[in-house]
Structure formats: structure tokens, C-alpha cells
């Protein structure tokens, strides 16, 4: 190992000798802040994916995100990649619209009172889990209707991320804590995986006549169709695809949606500018009550706000690790030896001043309304109401997912 890596010239002292240091950062829930500080200090300078793999029936499910075998990853992704194209996603808009209507109706019913506040992030989770259930299985989880976490699925999913986050920094701990045959129940199953497995069984148990009646197109029917086309694909791929939708999709989208609303509420001038853009489009008859994707495309400031929210608050904020190949790696004049794990934390990268300017810690959507070359460079670096107290900042707990808390608002009609 190079002296720079071993003795801390490229990082905190001792970090090259033990993973306990970075595991402690993740356990504390603020690794994104520490990584950002280290990035500012030191510059631009695996097995960990095994810890992320969900479990079902005591074994690991190789999913699209966590699989390290490139051939398996290719076999998983290729059959269903087209299902996520814009053309195939647009037919799901009515399902999103109906769920949005339901959300607004419930918020009006429960919280349209100046004396009642609402945990908006929590309701964004209810919304996204219901949407993902609808588009994946044609069946909402029922969170909005209940006004709560159905069967504890959301909370248990968060506990799952809290458990695996620290283990990704020391993957061998999985052998002791999650995959230890001597400890009953150590390989606990993610509740969302269980929910998805139950929906798959329901669909598979339908008679031929009943399946004909299931005319509604959802992701599950698409997954089953792709599996039917190629009988060489393992049966395990269907729950793998379902798992990718539910476990990774709902929480990440609710985090990003909450970040967008939060920063707009914290920056009234930005909110006013966006409201004017939308109002002008409504006056011109260019927007329906529930804006479609096609209708939103000509709204440049809305697009800039979404990009800025993604930059300021990436849903995942731990490094996505890779292993340096046998040829080694040169970064800014430093030689990184083969076998070294390297990665970039999106939270730190998205605050790189050479890309986003000296105000990279500030919400400023206007930075995206720039010349095309600069816009492309910034976009390429993106790795994936009324506040009760305008001065209070929300808190972030980073357990892979950057979960916010303290995002309470009061609702009122726009006058």
C-alpha cells in the first residue's frame, strides 16, 4: 500500500488500517457530513454490496443494485430495462394522479386547520409507497387511507437500512450478525420483500380465467411476461425485480420530494418564482389540474428546482464502492494500488465548488439555467406550504438513505 494511503496523507490517520473508523461514522448517522469535510480537506481523491442484499427464506436475493457478478447483473437488467423507458412509464400516470388526488383529499380532511401541523415527510412516504404498490402490483399498500404505516412496513424497512448501513463498511460482519447459522433469525427478511412475495404468490395462484381478467398493466405483469419469454431466467428474478421497485423506489423518491418542498419553503423567493411560472402556464391553458410529465417539460424553473433538490439532498449519501483493478489507478498524481476500495459520496460530490461554484452549499436553482456546456457538466455529476419555524433546520440521519426528520408544516388554502 502506498505511504500516502497508509499514513493518512490522503485521508484521516488510521483509516487505511481499519474500517472501524468509517463504520463509526455510518453508525452515528452523519457520514455524509464527514465525507464532505474530508472531500474539502483532501480533494478528489467490493464486498460491501453483499451487506445490502435483501434476504428471503434465509438466503440472499441477488438484486440489480447489489449484485457484483457482471453476468448475473446483465441477465437481470436486460429483460426489464425497457419497462422503465419513458414510453412505458407514461401509462402509469393515471395511477399516480389518482393517488395524488387521494393524498390531497386526506390532507384536506385531516390537516386543513391552522392549529394542526403535519409531518410532511411521513406523508410523502405514505404517498410513494401507495404509488409504488399501485404501479407494481395494481394494489396500494393503504397508507394514505389509514393515515399511517400499514403493518409497520415503512418503519421496518427503515430499520433494515439502519442495520445494513454500518455493515457495508465492514462486510465481514454480516457473517456474524445477519448470516450466522448459530443465531436463530439472524438472516431476517426485509418486510417489503415479504409484501412483494405475497403479491407475486397472489398473482401466480390465479386461475387461467382469472389471469385473463387481470387486464390492468402493471410492473408485475411485465416482469411475468419477460420471464415467460425466456424460460432460462431463474424464477428468483421476479421477486428480484419487484424488490428493486419497492425497497429502493419508495423511500428514495419520498426523500427527494420532501427535499424539493423543504428547500422551496425555506426560500420564499424561489417558491414565488416557481409559482409564477406555474400560474403563467395555467393562465395560458398549458397545464391540467394534475400536471403530466409532458406538460412539465416546458417549465425550465421547475426543472431547475428538481435538479437542485437532487443536488442538495441525494437520497443515498454513502460512497458507491468499486475495487481498483490490477492495473492500479492514478488520481490527481497519486497512485492507488490494486485491490483498494474507492468510491465517491454524492453528498460531497454535489458540493464540489469547481462544478457548482463557491455557493455550492446554498439552494440556488438558477445555477441550472446556464449555458448548455456548463449545465451538462453539472448534471453529469449528479449521482442519482409553510414551515412552522422558518429558522429551524431539519435533521438528517444517514443510514444509506438520508432520512429527514423535523419537517413539520401547516396547511392552508392558497388565497
N, C-alpha and C positions, 0 to 999 in steps of 0.2 A: 504494500500500500504506500502511496506517495506520502512524504513527510507533511505536506500541506494538509492532507486529509486526516492524518493520524494525530497531529499535534494541534489541530484547531485553527490553522491559518485560513481555512475555508469554512469554518463553522465553529460552533461552541465547543470549548475544550471537553474532551472525553466522549463526544458524540460518535466518533469513529470506533470507539472501543465497546460501546454498549448501546442497545436500543432502549434501555430503561429511561433515558433522558426524554426521547421523543414520545415514549409511551406515557410518561408522566404529564406531558403537555396535553395529549389527547384525553387522558383521564380527567384533567382539570377542565376540559371543555373550551379552552381558548387557544388551541394550537394555531388557528388562523391568524390571530394577532401576533403570536410569537414568530410564526413564519414570515409575516410581513415585516417585522422588525429585523429579522435575520437577513431578509432579502435586501432591505435598505442598507444594512451594515456590510454584507459580504458580496453583494452583487448578484449576477445572473447564474452565478454558479448554483417477477419476484413471487416471492411466495406469499406476499401479503394478500393477494387476491383470494387465496384459499380460505382466509378467515371470513370473507364476505359471502361466500357461497351459502345459500339457504339450505336448510335440512328438511327432509321429509322421509318418514319411516326410518329414521335413524341414519340416513345417509345423505351425502352432499348432492345437491342438484347443480350440475354444471350449467350456469346461465350465460347469456350473451355477454354480460359485462365482466364477470369474474373468471371465465374460462381462460386458461393460459395456453392451452393446446390450439394452435392456429387452425389446424384442420377441422377440429370439432367446432371451433368458433365459426369458421366459414360454412360448415354444413348447417349450423343453427341459423345463421343470419340470412343466407342466400334465399331460402324458400319464402321468407316472410318480409323481406326488405321492401318489396313493392307495396305491401299493405300499408306502409307508413308514408307513401308518397302523398303529395297534396291532393292529387286527383282522388285517391281512395279515402282520404281523411274527410274531405268536404261533405260526403253524405252523412257524416256523424253530426253535422252542425245542428240539425233539429233536436237531437238528443241533448246537446249542450244547451240549446235555447230553452227547452222545456225545464231542464234542471235549474237554469238561471232564473226563470220565472218563479219556480218553486222556492228558490232561495230568497228572492226579493219579497215574496208573499210572507214567508215565515219571519224575515227580519222586520217587516212592517208590523206583523201581528204581535211579535214579542218585544220589540225594542224601539218602536217609533214613539218615544217618550223621552223628553229631555232629562228625566230623572233616572233613566235606566241606561247603563252602559253595556257594551258588548265586547267580548274578546274576539276581535275580527279574524285573527289568525286561526283560531279554533274553528270558526265558521267557514273559513276558506278551506280548511281540511275536510269538513263535512261535505262541502260542495264538491271538491275534487274527488273524494272517494266515491261519492254518488255518481259523478260523471264517469269515472273510470269503470265502475261497476256496470253502468248502462251501456257504454260503448264496447266493453269487453264481453259481458255476458247477457246484455239486454235485461239486466236486473240491478237496480240501485241497492246499495247497502242499507239505505233507510236512515242515514244520519240526519239529513235535513228535517225529515218528518218527525223524527224522535227529538231533534234538538240536542243530540248527544252522540256519544261514541257507541255504536251498535256492537254489543258483545265484547267491548274493550279492544276491538281490532286496531284502532288508531294508536292507543296508548301502548299496547303490546308490541306494535310494530316499532314504535319509538324505543321501547326497552331493548328490542332486538338490535337496533342500530347502536344504542349506548353500549351494549355488551361487545359487539364486534369491533367498534371503532378502536379501542385500545389494543385489541388483539391483532389488528392489522399491522401494528408497529412491531410486534413480536409474534409472528405467525405460529411459531412452535408451541405457544401457549394453548392453542386450540386442542392440541393432543391431550392436554391436561384438563382443560375446562369445558370443552364442548364435545370432544370426541373420545372421551375416556370411558372405555367399556367397564371400568371398575366403579364408575359413578352412575347410578341409575338416573336416567333422564338428562344426562349431560348434553346429549345432542337434541336439544329442544327445537321444536319446529316453529317457524315463523307463523303466526296466526293467519296472516294474509295468504300464505301458501296453502294453509288448510282450507281457507274460504274458497280459494281458486280451485283446489282439488275437488271440493264438494260440488261446485258449479259444473266442472267437467264431467263428474260422475252423473249428475242430473241429466246433462245433455246426452251422454253416451247411453244412458238407460232408457231413453225414449224409444218407442217402437218405430218402425219404418213409417207408419201412417202419421205418428205424432211429429216425426222429424220433418215430414213434408209440410206440416202446418207451421213449422218454425220458419216463416218467410223473412223474418227480420234479419238483416245482415249485421253481424257484429264481429268483433275480432275472433272470438272463439270459433264461429263458423268458418272464418277464413283460415284459422290455424288447422282445423279439422280437414278442410278441403286440401290444403297444401300437404298435409300428412297422407291423405288418401291418394294423392297424385304420385307420391314416392314412398312405396312400402318399405324401402330400405332405411327410412328415417326411424330412429327409435321412438317408441311410444312416449318416452320421457320428455321428448321435445315439446309436446303440447303443454304440459304444466310448466316447462321452462319458459315458453313464450308468454303464457298467462302471467307467470311470476314477474317477468320483466315489465309488463304493463302495470301491474298493481303495486308491487313493492317499490319500484323506482319512480313510477309516474306520478302518483297522487301526492306524496309528501313534497317532492321537488317542485311541482307546479304550484302547490299551495304556498310554499316558501317564497317563490318568485312573485306570485300575485300579491302576496302580503307586502313584500318589499316595494313593489311598484306603488301601491296605495300609500304605504307608510311615508315614503320619501316625497310623494306629492303633497300629502297633508303637512309634512314638515317644511315644505317650501311653497307657500301660498302663491307666489308669483308664477312659479312653474305650473301649479294647478290651474290658475286663471288663464294662462296661455293655452293650456290643453283644452280647457272648457270652451274657450273662444273658437279654437279650431273645430271642435266637435259641433258647437252651436252653428257656426257658419255652414258646415256641411249639412246639418239638419235643415236649416233655412233654405238651402239650395236643393233640398229634396234628394240628397245623395245617401242618406243613411236611414235604415229602418229602425224600429224601436230597439231591437236587439241586433247590434251591428254584426254583419257577417265578415268573414275573412276578406272576401273580395272588396267589400265596401271600405274596409280599414286600410287597404293598401295605399290609397292616395292621401293618407293623413301623415305627413312627414314628422310632425312633432310627437304624435302618438308613437310612431315607430322609434323615434329617438328616446322617448321615455322608457319604452320597453327595453331597449338596448342598454340604457344607463342603469336601470334596475338590475339587469343581468350582470352588468359590470360591478356595480356596488355590492351586490349581495348574491354571489353564486351559491346555488343550493348545496353544492358539495364543496367543502373547503379543507380537504386534506390532499396531499400530493398523490397523483396517479403515477404509481411507480413503474419503472422499467429497469431491466438489468443491462448494464453496459456489456456489449458483445466482446468477443475475443480480440478484436482489433483495437479495443480501447476507445477513448473518446476525448477530443480536445474541446475545451470550453474556455473561451477568453484567455487562451495561452496556458491553461492548466491541463495536465494530463490526468484523466480519470481512468484508473486501471480497470481491466476486465472484471466482471462479477460484482462491481459496485452498483448498489441500487440508487437510482436517480429519479427525481420527479419534480414537478412544479405545482405549487399550491395556487389554485385560481385566485384566491383572495389576495395573495401577494402580487401575482402577475397582473391582475386587473388594476393595481395601483402603481404600476411602473410609470415613472414620470416621463421617460423618453417616448412612451407611447401616448399617454393621456395628459401630459402636462403637469406643471407644478401643483395644480389644484386637483390632483387625482383622487384625493380623499373627500372631495366635495361633489355633491349632486349638481350636475350641470348637463342636462340633455343636449344643450346647444352644441356641445363638443362633437356630436354626431352629425350636425348639419354643416359639414365641411366638404372640401374638395374630395373627389372620389378616391384618389390615391391614399389620402390620409384615413378616410373612412374605412377603406379596405384593410389597411394595416391594423387599425384598432379592432375591427370586427374579427379579424383573423386571430387575434389574441384572446378572444373570449372563449374560455374553456366551458361550457356548457353550460269626504267625511270630516270629521272634525276630531282632532285629538283632544283627549281630556286635559292633558297638560302639554302645551306646545314645547316646553323646555325639556321635558323628560325624554331621555333616550331609552329605546327598548334594549333588552339584554339578549345576547346571542349565546347559545350553548352549542358548541360544535362537536357533534358525535357523528362525523361524516356528514350528516345533514346539519345545516346551520339553522337550527330551530330558534325562532324568536319568541320572546315572552314579554309581557307588559305592553302589548299592542291593544289598548282598550280605547274605544271610540264611542261617541254618542251620535245617534242618527237623527236626522230631521229632513223634512221635505225641502227641496230646493225652491226658494222663493225669489 
